[in-house]
């Protein structure tokens, strides 16, 4: 583009905004050129790894989870674009889901960092300084779930028949599948893990649940024309995302946790105090974002048999 054309477009842009172009151009004379470390905010980013112990591998643990949270933020950014998109098309939907799945693929393979990147002896020592904190308390992950599927699919399997579209959000919140991991099984009382999590995020979660009630991935999918709902690329992208998040990623986490929590003389609880096997394994949770896209056999064997060959379809 010619310099003259660029200047004309700049002039129009700022005139439309009611901002004097001359003032903007003069400001450029005094502005500093951008550099990598300021743009990425390297110094603040690298100053956030504060250990609670002197054990070296704790820093690995902290940075790994911070990277996870950054990836969760990237995922939410893509899900928001699908949620807010006007005139949503199958191509746009598929492309954004592809991005999200790649982020989750990265999260899945990254568990090797946890599985092989820390000494179990060190972990079993510094983990006690984390109690009662837990990865359970990742608010962004909960929001990813709310943005992905209808709320009923996140309700504890035992209570789904008692909840419908007319159920108050507060009541539905109390029956989300992850509530079970934050309660004392003998008394039903909420643990400090869950109490502190809800104190920090409950109001925000309720607002988010309402916002995405009709704009989650499944709701947006059902808004598409019937022909687009049969688009094989989109359907495969939906199935891949569903299976990756709710089986592949979960099982990678499950095996990584098992290596450390089974490393001592006896099995130990997760830092939040939950029975981590039953909480994490998909065959117990049966969390499925898009159950309508799976056949009866696939649903029956969710989290039990290998569905890798079932993640994609060749026709509808």
Secondary structure, 3 states (H helix, E strand, C coil): CCHHHHHHHHHHHHHHCCCCHHHHHHHHHHCCCCCHHHHHCHHHHHCCCCCCCCCCHHHHHHHHHHHHHHHHHHHHHHHHHHHHCCCCCHHHHHHHHHHHHHHHHHHHHCHHHHHHHCCHHHHHHHHHHCCCCCHHHCHHHHHHHHHHCCHHHHECHHHHHHCCCCCCHHHHHCCEHHHHHHECCCCCCECHHHHHHHHHHHHHHHHHHHHCCCCCHHHHHHHCCHHHHCCHHHHHHHHHHHHHHHHHHHHHHHHHHHHHHCCCCCCCCCCCCCCHHHHHCHHHHCCCCCHHHCCHHHHHCCCCCCCHHHCCCCCC
